[in-house]
Amino acid sequence: MSATAGRQGPMSRGTFTVSVVGVGGQGVLRAAAVLAFAAVSAGLQVKSSEIKGMSQRGGSVLSTVRFGPQVFSPVSATADLVIATELLEGLRGLSLLEPGGTIVCAGSTRIPPGAVLRREQPYPGGLAEAAAARGVNLLEIDAEALAREAGNLRTVNSVLLGAASGLLPFSDDDWRRGLAAAVPAKTLEANLRALRLGREATTSQEALL
């Protein structure tokens, strides 16, 4: 599947659903807000929902954004695209995708859960194998390194949004407006750099989807 096909397929049915998954404190809800504002900028209707873990910081967080020319149905239990800010949450997020879907994951970011910290079990791995077994396309990226290159480690989410941007129907102006509406003004330029770096890092990978 080409990147263009990945972008147009679900939208041809009228809607596209993106789920952002991660750990509390990673800015999952802010990334979803950027998506929602970008979709509004593109003239699309938007519905969103969020599920927070037991802890505001450290628990699993899921935020889903559904957009299209007309969005009648509520946010669905499945997604066309998953953006994961942490590796274990990426593994969990695979269950949201049908075969042919895509996951963009910060593969080098690991936040060990309690059982791993207590050495009761190893940190789970095998994302690439699990994605292949499910028939899901994987774009794995070292988002932390690119965020540092952008000048702000807190721009990891913008790196991931940039990595996913080739699969989404938003223009550069839509992304700028989405970021401007959701991130602090003083960090806007760093977030724009992060978005660009994420897009550049995955251009060759997207060509293989």
LUMPAZA-978337 format. One record per residue: x, z, y of N, C-alpha, C, CB in turn; residue in three letters; residue number from 1. Coordinates in nm, 3 decimals, always signed. Glycine has a CB too. Layout:
       n_X       n_Z       n_Y      ca_X      ca_Z      ca_Y       c_X       c_Z       c_Y      cb_X      cb_Z      cb_Y   residu   num
         X         Z         Y         X         Z         Y         X         Z         Y         X         Z         Y      ALA   NUM
...
This chain:
       n_X       n_Z       n_Y      ca_X      ca_Z      ca_Y       c_X       c_Z       c_Y      cb_X      cb_Z      cb_Y   residu   num
    +0.085    +0.000    -0.119    +0.000    +0.000    +0.000    +0.088    +0.000    +0.123    -0.096    +0.122    +0.001      MET     1
    +0.061    -0.087    +0.217    +0.139    -0.089    +0.340    +0.091    +0.020    +0.434    +0.129    -0.227    +0.409      SER     2
    +0.173    +0.048    +0.536    +0.133    +0.148    +0.634    +0.006    +0.105    +0.705    +0.245    +0.173    +0.736      ALA     3
    -0.005    -0.025    +0.733    -0.124    -0.074    +0.801    -0.247    -0.055    +0.715    -0.108    -0.220    +0.837      THR     4
    -0.234    -0.085    +0.587    -0.348    -0.066    +0.497    -0.388    +0.080    +0.491    -0.315    -0.117    +0.357      ALA     5
    -0.289    +0.170    +0.491    -0.320    +0.313    +0.488    -0.396    +0.355    +0.611    -0.193    +0.394    +0.474      GLY     6
    -0.366    +0.293    +0.725    -0.432    +0.330    +0.848    -0.574    +0.273    +0.852    -0.352    +0.280    +0.968      ARG     7
    -0.593    +0.149    +0.810    -0.720    +0.083    +0.831    -0.822    +0.111    +0.721    -0.698    -0.063    +0.841      GLN     8
    -0.777    +0.141    +0.599    -0.870    +0.156    +0.489    -0.981    +0.255    +0.514    -0.797    +0.196    +0.369      GLY     9
    -0.951    +0.384    +0.532    -1.056    +0.481    +0.556    -1.132    +0.453    +0.685    -0.997    +0.619    +0.560      PRO    10
    -1.063    +0.408    +0.791    -1.132    +0.382    +0.917    -1.233    +0.270    +0.902    -1.032    +0.347    +1.025      MET    11
    -1.209    +0.176    +0.810    -1.305    +0.069    +0.788    -1.435    +0.125    +0.732    -1.248    -0.036    +0.693      SER    12
    -1.429    +0.246    +0.673    -1.551    +0.312    +0.625    -1.612    +0.397    +0.736    -1.520    +0.400    +0.501      ARG    13
    -1.547    +0.403    +0.851    -1.603    +0.473    +0.965    -1.536    +0.603    +1.001    -1.743    +0.498    +0.940      GLY    14
    -1.465    +0.667    +0.908    -1.404    +0.796    +0.938    -1.266    +0.806    +0.874    -1.493    +0.911    +0.890      THR    15
    -1.187    +0.900    +0.926    -1.055    +0.930    +0.871    -1.040    +1.081    +0.879    -0.940    +0.855    +0.949      PHE    16
    -0.990    +1.142    +0.772    -0.978    +1.288    +0.767    -0.832    +1.327    +0.748    -1.065    +1.346    +0.653      THR    17
    -0.784    +1.415    +0.836    -0.648    +1.467    +0.829    -0.655    +1.618    +0.813    -0.565    +1.428    +0.956      VAL    18
    -0.585    +1.672    +0.713    -0.574    +1.817    +0.697    -0.430    +1.859    +0.726    -0.616    +1.860    +0.553      SER    19
    -0.416    +1.960    +0.810    -0.284    +2.017    +0.841    -0.276    +2.151    +0.770    -0.262    +2.032    +0.997      VAL    20
    -0.173    +2.168    +0.687    -0.159    +2.292    +0.610    -0.024    +2.354    +0.640    -0.175    +2.265    +0.457      VAL    21
    -0.020    +2.487    +0.634    +0.106    +2.556    +0.660    +0.086    +2.706    +0.651    +0.161    +2.518    +0.796      GLY    22
    +0.176    +2.778    +0.714    +0.177    +2.924    +0.712    +0.149    +2.975    +0.853    +0.314    +2.979    +0.659      VAL    23
    +0.077    +3.087    +0.862    +0.046    +3.145    +0.992    +0.170    +3.164    +1.076    -0.024    +3.276    +0.974      GLY    24
    +0.164    +3.123    +1.202    +0.278    +3.131    +1.292    +0.354    +3.001    +1.306    +0.371    +3.237    +1.244      GLY    25
    +0.318    +2.899    +1.226    +0.387    +2.770    +1.234    +0.321    +2.672    +1.330    +0.394    +2.707    +1.097      GLN    26
    +0.210    +2.710    +1.390    +0.145    +2.620    +1.485    +0.057    +2.516    +1.421    +0.247    +2.553    +1.567      GLY    27
    +0.000    +2.546    +1.305    -0.088    +2.452    +1.236    -0.208    +2.416    +1.323    -0.136    +2.510    +1.102      VAL    28
    -0.270    +2.517    +1.385    -0.389    +2.493    +1.465    -0.355    +2.409    +1.589    -0.452    +2.626    +1.507      LEU    29
    -0.237    +2.428    +1.644    -0.197    +2.347    +1.759    -0.178    +2.201    +1.719    -0.067    +2.402    +1.822      ARG    30
    -0.118    +2.177    +1.603    -0.102    +2.040    +1.556    -0.238    +1.973    +1.538    -0.023    +2.036    +1.425      ALA    31
    -0.334    +2.047    +1.482    -0.468    +1.992    +1.464    -0.533    +1.964    +1.599    -0.556    +2.089    +1.383      ALA    32
    -0.506    +2.050    +1.698    -0.561    +2.027    +1.831    -0.504    +1.899    +1.893    -0.531    +2.147    +1.922      ALA    33
    -0.375    +1.875    +1.873    -0.315    +1.751    +1.923    -0.386    +1.630    +1.862    -0.163    +1.746    +1.892      VAL    34
    -0.409    +1.635    +1.731    -0.481    +1.526    +1.664    -0.619    +1.506    +1.723    -0.491    +1.553    +1.514      LEU    35
    -0.691    +1.616    +1.743    -0.827    +1.606    +1.795    -0.828    +1.546    +1.935    -0.893    +1.744    +1.796      ALA    36
    -0.738    +1.592    +2.022    -0.733    +1.540    +2.158    -0.690    +1.392    +2.159    -0.637    +1.624    +2.244      PHE    37
    -0.597    +1.355    +2.071    -0.555    +1.215    +2.063    -0.672    +1.127    +2.019    -0.437    +1.198    +1.965      ALA    38
    -0.751    +1.176    +1.924    -0.867    +1.100    +1.877    -0.969    +1.082    +1.989    -0.931    +1.169    +1.757      ALA    39
    -0.992    +1.189    +2.065    -1.083    +1.178    +2.179    -1.031    +1.077    +2.280    -1.103    +1.316    +2.246      VAL    40
    -0.900    +1.079    +2.305    -0.839    +0.984    +2.397    -0.859    +0.840    +2.349    -0.690    +1.013    +2.412      SER    41
    -0.861    +0.823    +2.216    -0.882    +0.689    +2.159    -1.029    +0.648    +2.158    -0.827    +0.685    +2.017      ALA    42
    -1.117    +0.734    +2.210    -1.257    +0.701    +2.218    -1.335    +0.728    +2.091    -1.272    +0.559    +2.254      GLY    43
    -1.280    +0.815    +2.005    -1.344    +0.845    +1.877    -1.418    +0.978    +1.882    -1.240    +0.847    +1.764      LEU    44
    -1.517    +0.992    +1.795    -1.583    +1.121    +1.779    -1.500    +1.208    +1.686    -1.727    +1.103    +1.724      GLN    45
    -1.507    +1.339    +1.705    -1.421    +1.431    +1.631    -1.502    +1.552    +1.582    -1.303    +1.478    +1.718      VAL    46
    -1.474    +1.593    +1.458    -1.520    +1.722    +1.408    -1.401    +1.790    +1.344    -1.639    +1.706    +1.306      LYS    47
    -1.393    +1.923    +1.356    -1.279    +1.994    +1.298    -1.323    +2.128    +1.242    -1.169    +2.014    +1.403      SER    48
    -1.241    +2.181    +1.154    -1.265    +2.314    +1.098    -1.131    +2.376    +1.067    -1.354    +2.307    +0.971      SER    49
    -1.130    +2.508    +1.046    -1.005    +2.576    +1.013    -1.032    +2.692    +0.918    -0.935    +2.626    +1.140      GLU    50
    -0.935    +2.718    +0.832    -0.939    +2.832    +0.741    -0.808    +2.905    +0.755    -0.965    +2.788    +0.592      ILE    51
    -0.812    +3.031    +0.797    -0.691    +3.110    +0.814    -0.673    +3.202    +0.695    -0.697    +3.191    +0.944      LYS    52
    -0.547    +3.231    +0.664    -0.517    +3.324    +0.557    -0.550    +3.466    +0.597    -0.371    +3.313    +0.517      GLY    53
    -0.526    +3.558    +0.504    -0.556    +3.698    +0.529    -0.475    +3.752    +0.647    -0.529    +3.781    +0.405      MET    54
    -0.360    +3.693    +0.669    -0.274    +3.739    +0.779    -0.261    +3.629    +0.882    -0.135    +3.781    +0.727      SER    55
    -0.273    +3.664    +1.010    -0.255    +3.567    +1.115    -0.116    +3.504    +1.106    -0.277    +3.630    +1.251      GLN    56
    -0.017    +3.585    +1.070    +0.120    +3.535    +1.059    +0.168    +3.559    +0.916    +0.215    +3.604    +1.163      ARG    57
    +0.191    +3.452    +0.845    +0.240    +3.463    +0.709    +0.142    +3.416    +0.603    +0.277    +3.602    +0.682      GLY    58
    +0.013    +3.413    +0.635    -0.086    +3.366    +0.538    -0.103    +3.215    +0.545    -0.220    +3.434    +0.563      GLY    59
    -0.163    +3.158    +0.442    -0.189    +3.014    +0.440    -0.291    +2.977    +0.547    -0.238    +2.969    +0.300      SER    60
    -0.270    +2.863    +0.611    -0.361    +2.815    +0.714    -0.393    +2.668    +0.686    -0.299    +2.832    +0.856      VAL    61
    -0.520    +2.633    +0.696    -0.565    +2.495    +0.677    -0.654    +2.459    +0.794    -0.641    +2.477    +0.542      LEU    62
    -0.624    +2.349    +0.862    -0.708    +2.299    +0.969    -0.732    +2.151    +0.945    -0.644    +2.323    +1.109      SER    63
    -0.857    +2.110    +0.948    -0.894    +1.972    +0.915    -0.961    +1.905    +1.035    -0.987    +1.968    +0.793      THR    64
    -0.920    +1.782    +1.062    -0.975    +1.703    +1.172    -1.031    +1.573    +1.113    -0.867    +1.674    +1.282      VAL    65
    -1.156    +1.547    +1.142    -1.223    +1.425    +1.094    -1.265    +1.345    +1.216    -1.347    +1.458    +1.001      ARG    66
    -1.231    +1.217    +1.221    -1.263    +1.138    +1.340    -1.301    +0.996    +1.301    -1.146    +1.136    +1.437      PHE    67
    -1.372    +0.930    +1.391    -1.415    +0.792    +1.369    -1.507    +0.748    +1.480    -1.484    +0.778    +1.233      GLY    68
    -1.552    +0.623    +1.477    -1.646    +0.575    +1.581    -1.772    +0.660    +1.588    -1.684    +0.430    +1.554      PRO    69
    -1.821    +0.703    +1.471    -1.934    +0.796    +1.463    -1.908    +0.890    +1.346    -2.071    +0.721    +1.447      GLN    70
    -1.915    +1.017    +1.371    -1.890    +1.116    +1.265    -2.019    +1.196    +1.247    -1.768    +1.210    +1.300      VAL    71
    -2.095    +1.159    +1.145    -2.222    +1.227    +1.118    -2.204    +1.344    +1.021    -2.325    +1.128    +1.062      PHE    72
    -2.120    +1.322    +0.920    -2.105    +1.424    +0.816    -2.009    +1.534    +0.860    -2.055    +1.360    +0.686      SER    73
    -2.022    +1.653    +0.805    -1.928    +1.760    +0.836    -1.790    +1.731    +0.779    -1.979    +1.894    +0.783      PRO    74
    -1.694    +1.811    +0.818    -1.558    +1.796    +0.766    -1.561    +1.805    +0.614    -1.462    +1.902    +0.825      VAL    75
    -1.496    +1.710    +0.547    -1.504    +1.701    +0.401    -1.401    +1.790    +0.334    -1.485    +1.557    +0.356      SER    76
    -1.419    +1.807    +0.202    -1.327    +1.890    +0.124    -1.203    +1.813    +0.083    -1.397    +1.945    +0.000      ALA    77
    -1.203    +1.682    +0.105    -1.086    +1.600    +0.073    -1.035    +1.534    +0.201    -1.120    +1.493    -0.035      THR    78
    -0.910    +1.488    +0.196    -0.848    +1.428    +0.313    -0.786    +1.293    +0.276    -0.743    +1.522    +0.372      ALA    79
    -0.773    +1.207    +0.376    -0.700    +1.082    +0.360    -0.551    +1.104    +0.382    -0.752    +0.975    +0.458      ASP    80
    -0.518    +1.205    +0.462    -0.380    +1.236    +0.498    -0.364    +1.387    +0.507    -0.338    +1.168    +0.631      LEU    81
    -0.258    +1.441    +0.449    -0.224    +1.582    +0.462    -0.090    +1.592    +0.533    -0.221    +1.654    +0.323      VAL    82
    -0.082    +1.680    +0.633    +0.043    +1.709    +0.702    +0.078    +1.853    +0.669    +0.032    +1.687    +0.858      ILE    83
    +0.192    +1.875    +0.604    +0.231    +2.008    +0.556    +0.356    +2.055    +0.629    +0.255    +2.008    +0.403      ALA    84
    +0.347    +2.173    +0.690    +0.460    +2.225    +0.767    +0.556    +2.307    +0.682    +0.410    +2.309    +0.881      THR    85
    +0.526    +2.320    +0.553    +0.610    +2.401    +0.463    +0.592    +2.347    +0.322    +0.572    +2.554    +0.471      GLU    86
    +0.698    +2.356    +0.240    +0.700    +2.289    +0.110    +0.595    +2.341    +0.014    +0.836    +2.304    +0.048      LEU    87
    +0.583    +2.473    -0.001    +0.484    +2.528    -0.094    +0.343    +2.492    -0.051    +0.499    +2.680    -0.105      LEU    88
    +0.317    +2.497    +0.079    +0.184    +2.459    +0.127    +0.160    +2.309    +0.105    +0.169    +2.493    +0.277      GLU    89
    +0.268    +2.231    +0.106    +0.254    +2.090    +0.072    +0.210    +2.070    -0.072    +0.383    +2.017    +0.096      GLY    90
    +0.270    +2.148    -0.162    +0.228    +2.143    -0.303    +0.081    +2.180    -0.317    +0.314    +2.237    -0.389      LEU    91
    +0.039    +2.283    -0.247    -0.102    +2.323    -0.252    -0.191    +2.216    -0.189    -0.123    +2.458    -0.181      ARG    92
    -0.141    +2.152    -0.084    -0.220    +2.053    -0.013    -0.246    +1.927    -0.092    -0.153    +2.018    +0.113      GLY    93
    -0.168    +1.903    -0.197    -0.191    +1.784    -0.280    -0.332    +1.781    -0.336    -0.090    +1.778    -0.393      LEU    94
    -0.390    +1.899    -0.361    -0.524    +1.905    -0.420    -0.631    +1.849    -0.327    -0.558    +2.048    -0.457      SER    95
    -0.598    +1.835    -0.198    -0.693    +1.782    -0.102    -0.699    +1.629    -0.104    -0.659    +1.829    +0.037      LEU    96
    -0.603    +1.566    -0.170    -0.589    +1.422    -0.164    -0.639    +1.353    -0.290    -0.445    +1.385    -0.141      LEU    97
    -0.706    +1.241    -0.271    -0.742    +1.154    -0.381    -0.624    +1.058    -0.405    -0.875    +1.075    -0.351      GLU    98
    -0.617    +0.994    -0.523    -0.513    +0.894    -0.545    -0.514    +0.789    -0.434    -0.532    +0.826    -0.683      PRO    99
    -0.396    +0.754    -0.387    -0.384    +0.659    -0.276    -0.372    +0.726    -0.141    -0.501    +0.568    -0.276      GLY   100
    -0.398    +0.857    -0.134    -0.380    +0.930    -0.010    -0.232    +0.950    +0.020    -0.452    +1.063    -0.015      GLY   101
    -0.203    +1.008    +0.134    -0.064    +1.028    +0.178    -0.043    +1.171    +0.224    -0.028    +0.931    +0.292      THR   102
    +0.073    +1.228    +0.190    +0.112    +1.359    +0.241    +0.244    +1.344    +0.315    +0.124    +1.463    +0.126      ILE   103
    +0.250    +1.400    +0.434    +0.373    +1.408    +0.514    +0.414    +1.555    +0.513    +0.352    +1.354    +0.662      VAL   104
    +0.533    +1.584    +0.459    +0.572    +1.723    +0.437    +0.709    +1.754    +0.496    +0.572    +1.753    +0.288      CYS   105
    +0.719    +1.873    +0.557    +0.849    +1.925    +0.602    +0.920    +1.980    +0.478    +0.832    +2.037    +0.713      ALA   106
    +0.981    +1.891    +0.403    +1.034    +1.926    +0.272    +1.146    +2.028    +0.273    +1.081    +1.806    +0.205      GLY   107
    +1.216    +2.043    +0.385    +1.327    +2.138    +0.389    +1.285    +2.276    +0.439    +1.438    +2.084    +0.478      SER   108
    +1.158    +2.292    +0.477    +1.109    +2.419    +0.530    +1.048    +2.502    +0.418    +1.006    +2.396    +0.642      THR   109
    +1.106    +2.616    +0.391    +1.057    +2.703    +0.284    +1.036    +2.844    +0.338    +1.156    +2.705    +0.164      ARG   110
    +0.915    +2.895    +0.322    +0.883    +3.032    +0.360    +0.838    +3.102    +0.233    +0.771    +3.038    +0.473      ILE   111
    +0.929    +3.174    +0.166    +0.897    +3.230    +0.033    +0.783    +3.330    +0.039    +1.021    +3.296    -0.027      PRO   112
    +0.685    +3.319    -0.051    +0.580    +3.421    -0.060    +0.635    +3.549    -0.121    +0.461    +3.369    -0.143      PRO   113
    +0.553    +3.655    -0.121    +0.597    +3.785    -0.166    +0.653    +3.785    -0.307    +0.485    +3.881    -0.158      GLY   114
    +0.589    +3.714    -0.398    +0.633    +3.713    -0.537    +0.774    +3.656    -0.551    +0.536    +3.633    -0.624      ALA   115
    +0.807    +3.559    -0.466    +0.941    +3.501    -0.469    +1.041    +3.598    -0.408    +0.944    +3.365    -0.394      VAL   116
    +1.003    +3.661    -0.297    +1.092    +3.758    -0.233    +1.121    +3.876    -0.326    +1.030    +3.809    -0.102      LEU   117
    +1.022    +3.911    -0.408    +1.042    +4.021    -0.503    +1.110    +3.975    -0.631    +0.908    +4.085    -0.537      ARG   118
    +1.144    +3.847    -0.637    +1.211    +3.787    -0.752    +1.126    +3.793    -0.880    +1.343    +3.855    -0.776      ARG   119
    +0.995    +3.792    -0.861    +0.905    +3.790    -0.976    +0.886    +3.648    -1.029    +0.770    +3.850    -0.937      GLU   120
    +0.913    +3.549    -0.944    +0.903    +3.409    -0.985    +0.988    +3.325    -0.891    +0.755    +3.360    -0.984      GLN   121
    +1.031    +3.208    -0.935    +1.112    +3.122    -0.848    +1.024    +3.052    -0.745    +1.188    +3.018    -0.931      PRO   122
    +1.088    +3.005    -0.641    +1.014    +2.926    -0.542    +0.973    +2.794    -0.608    +1.100    +2.901    -0.413      TYR   123
    +0.846    +2.757    -0.601    +0.801    +2.634    -0.668    +0.867    +2.511    -0.609    +0.649    +2.620    -0.658      PRO   124
    +0.890    +2.413    -0.692    +0.946    +2.286    -0.648    +0.871    +2.172    -0.711    +1.095    +2.277    -0.682      GLY   125
    +0.932    +2.055    -0.709    +0.872    +1.940    -0.776    +0.763    +1.870    -0.698    +0.817    +1.984    -0.905      GLY   126
    +0.773    +1.871    -0.565    +0.670    +1.804    -0.485    +0.664    +1.655    -0.516    +0.697    +1.826    -0.337      LEU   127
    +0.779    +1.589    -0.522    +0.780    +1.445    -0.546    +0.715    +1.411    -0.680    +0.923    +1.391    -0.543      ALA   128
    +0.748    +1.490    -0.783    +0.691    +1.465    -0.915    +0.540    +1.491    -0.915    +0.760    +1.553    -1.020      GLU   129
    +0.498    +1.598    -0.847    +0.355    +1.631    -0.843    +0.276    +1.525    -0.767    +0.334    +1.768    -0.779      ALA   130
    +0.335    +1.474    -0.657    +0.267    +1.370    -0.581    +0.254    +1.242    -0.663    +0.343    +1.341    -0.451      ALA   131
    +0.361    +1.207    -0.734    +0.357    +1.086    -0.817    +0.253    +1.099    -0.928    +0.495    +1.058    -0.877      ALA   132
    +0.246    +1.217    -0.988    +0.149    +1.239    -1.096    +0.007    +1.228    -1.046    +0.171    +1.374    -1.161      ALA   133
    -0.016    +1.262    -0.921    -0.150    +1.256    -0.863    -0.181    +1.120    -0.802    -0.167    +1.364    -0.758      ARG   134
    -0.081    +1.031    -0.796    -0.101    +0.901    -0.736    -0.105    +0.906    -0.584    -0.229    +0.841    -0.787      GLY   135
    -0.030    +1.002    -0.527    -0.029    +1.025    -0.383    +0.103    +0.977    -0.324    -0.052    +1.175    -0.351      VAL   136
    +0.097    +0.913    -0.208    +0.217    +0.870    -0.137    +0.279    +0.989    -0.065    +0.184    +0.756    -0.036      ASN   137
    +0.412    +1.001    -0.071    +0.482    +1.113    -0.011    +0.582    +1.065    +0.093    +0.553    +1.195    -0.118      LEU   138
    +0.573    +1.123    +0.213    +0.675    +1.107    +0.317    +0.734    +1.245    +0.340    +0.616    +1.046    +0.450      LEU   139
    +0.855    +1.268    +0.290    +0.919    +1.399    +0.300    +1.028    +1.390    +0.406    +0.979    +1.444    +0.162      GLU   140
    +1.030    +1.487    +0.497    +1.116    +1.477    +0.614    +1.178    +1.612    +0.646    +1.037    +1.423    +0.735      ILE   141
    +1.302    +1.610    +0.696    +1.368    +1.732    +0.741    +1.326    +1.755    +0.885    +1.525    +1.721    +0.729      ASP   142
    +1.206    +1.810    +0.902    +1.147    +1.824    +1.035    +1.223    +1.923    +1.122    +1.003    +1.867    +1.024      ALA   143
    +1.280    +2.026    +1.062    +1.353    +2.125    +1.142    +1.476    +2.062    +1.208    +1.395    +2.244    +1.055      GLU   144
    +1.548    +1.980    +1.134    +1.667    +1.916    +1.191    +1.629    +1.825    +1.307    +1.742    +1.835    +1.083      ALA   145
    +1.520    +1.752    +1.294    +1.477    +1.662    +1.401    +1.424    +1.740    +1.520    +1.371    +1.565    +1.349      LEU   146
    +1.359    +1.853    +1.494    +1.312    +1.937    +1.605    +1.430    +1.990    +1.686    +1.225    +2.055    +1.552      ALA   147
    +1.537    +2.030    +1.615    +1.656    +2.075    +1.687    +1.714    +1.961    +1.771    +1.763    +2.127    +1.587      ARG   148
    +1.713    +1.841    +1.714    +1.763    +1.725    +1.789    +1.678    +1.699    +1.913    +1.764    +1.600    +1.699      GLU   149
    +1.549    +1.728    +1.902    +1.458    +1.710    +2.016    +1.480    +1.818    +2.122    +1.313    +1.712    +1.970      ALA   150
    +1.550    +1.926    +2.086    +1.581    +2.031    +2.182    +1.496    +2.155    +2.174    +1.571    +1.976    +2.316      GLY   151
    +1.408    +2.163    +2.074    +1.320    +2.279    +2.064    +1.273    +2.292    +1.920    +1.198    +2.268    +2.162      ASN   152
    +1.316    +2.397    +1.850    +1.280    +2.413    +1.710    +1.129    +2.427    +1.689    +1.350    +2.534    +1.652      LEU   153
    +1.058    +2.467    +1.793    +0.913    +2.484    +1.782    +0.837    +2.352    +1.789    +0.864    +2.576    +1.890      ARG   154
    +0.910    +2.240    +1.793    +0.845    +2.109    +1.796    +0.835    +2.047    +1.656    +0.921    +2.015    +1.890      THR   155
    +0.855    +2.128    +1.552    +0.846    +2.077    +1.414    +0.714    +2.003    +1.391    +0.860    +2.192    +1.313      VAL   156
    +0.604    +2.060    +1.440    +0.475    +1.996    +1.417    +0.467    +1.858    +1.483    +0.364    +2.084    +1.470      ASN   157
    +0.529    +1.845    +1.599    +0.528    +1.715    +1.666    +0.613    +1.614    +1.589    +0.579    +1.729    +1.810      SER   158
    +0.722    +1.660    +1.528    +0.800    +1.572    +1.440    +0.712    +1.520    +1.327    +0.923    +1.646    +1.382      VAL   159
    +0.635    +1.609    +1.265    +0.549    +1.569    +1.154    +0.437    +1.477    +1.200    +0.490    +1.692    +1.086      LEU   160
    +0.381    +1.503    +1.318    +0.280    +1.413    +1.372    +0.339    +1.275    +1.396    +0.220    +1.470    +1.502      LEU   161
    +0.462    +1.272    +1.447    +0.528    +1.143    +1.465    +0.550    +1.071    +1.333    +0.660    +1.162    +1.536      GLY   162
    +0.587    +1.148    +1.230    +0.607    +1.088    +1.098    +0.478    +1.028    +1.045    +0.661    +1.192    +1.001      ALA   163
    +0.366    +1.090    +1.080    +0.235    +1.041    +1.033    +0.174    +0.937    +1.125    +0.140    +1.157    +1.020      ALA   164
    +0.233    +0.916    +1.242    +0.166    +0.836    +1.346    +0.144    +0.691    +1.306    +0.247    +0.840    +1.472      SER   165
    +0.230    +0.637    +1.221    +0.211    +0.498    +1.178    +0.089    +0.479    +1.090    +0.332    +0.451    +1.105      GLY   166
    +0.033    +0.587    +1.040    -0.084    +0.580    +0.954    -0.212    +0.615    +1.030    -0.068    +0.674    +0.836      LEU   167
    -0.200    +0.638    +1.161    -0.314    +0.682    +1.242    -0.340    +0.583    +1.355    -0.289    +0.824    +1.299      LEU   168
    -0.466    +0.568    +1.396    -0.503    +0.463    +1.492    -0.492    +0.505    +1.638    -0.644    +0.419    +1.466      PRO   169
    -0.379    +0.569    +1.674    -0.362    +0.618    +1.810    -0.247    +0.545    +1.879    -0.336    +0.769    +1.809      PHE   170
    -0.266    +0.515    +2.007    -0.161    +0.453    +2.087    -0.065    +0.558    +2.139    -0.222    +0.373    +2.204      SER   171
    +0.045    +0.512    +2.198    +0.140    +0.605    +2.259    +0.073    +0.689    +2.367    +0.260    +0.530    +2.317      ASP   172
    -0.016    +0.625    +2.445    -0.086    +0.699    +2.550    -0.178    +0.806    +2.490    -0.168    +0.602    +2.637      ASP   173
    -0.242    +0.774    +2.377    -0.327    +0.873    +2.311    -0.246    +0.995    +2.268    -0.398    +0.811    +2.190      ASP   174
    -0.129    +0.969    +2.210    -0.044    +1.080    +2.166    +0.002    +1.163    +2.286    +0.078    +1.027    +2.089      TRP   175
    +0.041    +1.096    +2.394    +0.085    +1.171    +2.512    -0.028    +1.259    +2.565    +0.134    +1.074    +2.623      ARG   176
    -0.148    +1.205    +2.572    -0.261    +1.284    +2.621    -0.292    +1.399    +2.525    -0.386    +1.195    +2.639      ARG   177
    -0.284    +1.372    +2.394    -0.309    +1.477    +2.296    -0.210    +1.591    +2.309    -0.304    +1.421    +2.157      GLY   178
    -0.082    +1.556    +2.324    +0.020    +1.659    +2.340    +0.003    +1.732    +2.472    +0.159    +1.597    +2.332      LEU   179
    -0.023    +1.659    +2.579    -0.037    +1.721    +2.711    -0.152    +1.822    +2.713    -0.059    +1.615    +2.819      ALA   180
    -0.257    +1.795    +2.633    -0.372    +1.884    +2.631    -0.350    +2.008    +2.544    -0.493    +1.810    +2.583      ALA   181
    -0.253    +2.001    +2.451    -0.241    +2.108    +2.351    -0.113    +2.190    +2.359    -0.250    +2.048    +2.216      ALA   182
    -0.007    +2.138    +2.421    +0.118    +2.214    +2.423    +0.148    +2.259    +2.565    +0.235    +2.128    +2.368      VAL   183
    +0.228    +2.365    +2.583    +0.266    +2.409    +2.718    +0.334    +2.297    +2.795    +0.358    +2.532    +2.712      PRO   184
    +0.302    +2.285    +2.924    +0.355    +2.176    +3.005    +0.508    +2.171    +3.003    +0.307    +2.189    +3.147      ALA   185
    +0.572    +2.288    +2.999    +0.718    +2.292    +3.004    +0.782    +2.236    +2.877    +0.764    +2.433    +3.026      LYS   186
    +0.705    +2.226    +2.768    +0.760    +2.173    +2.642    +0.713    +2.032    +2.613    +0.724    +2.264    +2.527      THR   187
    +0.637    +1.971    +2.703    +0.579    +1.839    +2.675    +0.685    +1.735    +2.643    +0.496    +1.792    +2.793      LEU   188
    +0.790    +1.726    +2.724    +0.891    +1.623    +2.702    +0.963    +1.644    +2.569    +0.993    +1.623    +2.817      GLU   189
    +0.993    +1.770    +2.534    +1.056    +1.797    +2.404    +0.964    +1.756    +2.289    +1.092    +1.946    +2.392      ALA   190
    +0.835    +1.781    +2.305    +0.740    +1.742    +2.201    +0.728    +1.591    +2.190    +0.603    +1.802    +2.229      ASN   191
    +0.734    +1.522    +2.302    +0.732    +1.375    +2.299    +0.857    +1.321    +2.230    +0.720    +1.318    +2.441      LEU   192
    +0.973    +1.382    +2.257    +1.095    +1.340    +2.188    +1.082    +1.365    +2.038    +1.218    +1.415    +2.244      ARG   193
    +1.025    +1.481    +2.002    +1.008    +1.514    +1.860    +0.916    +1.414    +1.792    +0.953    +1.656    +1.845      ALA   194
    +0.808    +1.377    +1.859    +0.716    +1.278    +1.804    +0.787    +1.146    +1.777    +0.598    +1.255    +1.900      LEU   195
    +0.868    +1.104    +1.874    +0.941    +0.978    +1.859    +1.042    +0.986    +1.743    +1.014    +0.943    +1.989      ARG   196
    +1.114    +1.097    +1.734    +1.212    +1.111    +1.627    +1.145    +1.112    +1.490    +1.293    +1.239    +1.647      LEU   197
    +1.031    +1.178    +1.478    +0.958    +1.178    +1.352    +0.912    +1.039    +1.313    +0.840    +1.270    +1.359      GLY   198
    +0.865    +0.964    +1.411    +0.820    +0.826    +1.384    +0.937    +0.740    +1.339    +0.754    +0.765    +1.510      ARG   199
    +1.050    +0.751    +1.407    +1.167    +0.671    +1.371    +1.220    +0.707    +1.233    +1.277    +0.687    +1.475      GLU   200
    +1.212    +0.834    +1.198    +1.267    +0.879    +1.071    +1.188    +0.829    +0.951    +1.271    +1.029    +1.068      ALA   201
    +1.062    +0.796    +0.971    +0.979    +0.757    +0.857    +0.937    +0.611    +0.860    +0.857    +0.843    +0.852      THR   202
    +0.984    +0.535    +0.958    +0.944    +0.395    +0.966    +0.977    +0.320    +0.837    +1.013    +0.327    +1.085      THR   203
    +1.097    +0.341    +0.783    +1.137    +0.269    +0.661    +1.058    +0.320    +0.541    +1.287    +0.285    +0.636      SER   204
    +1.026    +0.450    +0.537    +0.948    +0.503    +0.426    +0.806    +0.450    +0.428    +0.946    +0.655    +0.431      GLN   205
    +0.745    +0.441    +0.547    +0.607    +0.393    +0.557    +0.595    +0.251    +0.509    +0.558    +0.402    +0.701      GLU   206
    +0.701    +0.171    +0.528    +0.696    +0.034    +0.482    +0.680    +0.023    +0.331    +0.821    -0.039    +0.525      ALA   207
    +0.712    +0.131    +0.260    +0.701    +0.130    +0.115    +0.564    +0.175    +0.066    +0.808    +0.217    +0.056      LEU   208
    +0.478    +0.229    +0.156    +0.349    +0.283    +0.113    +0.248    +0.172    +0.082    +0.292    +0.378    +0.220      LEU   209
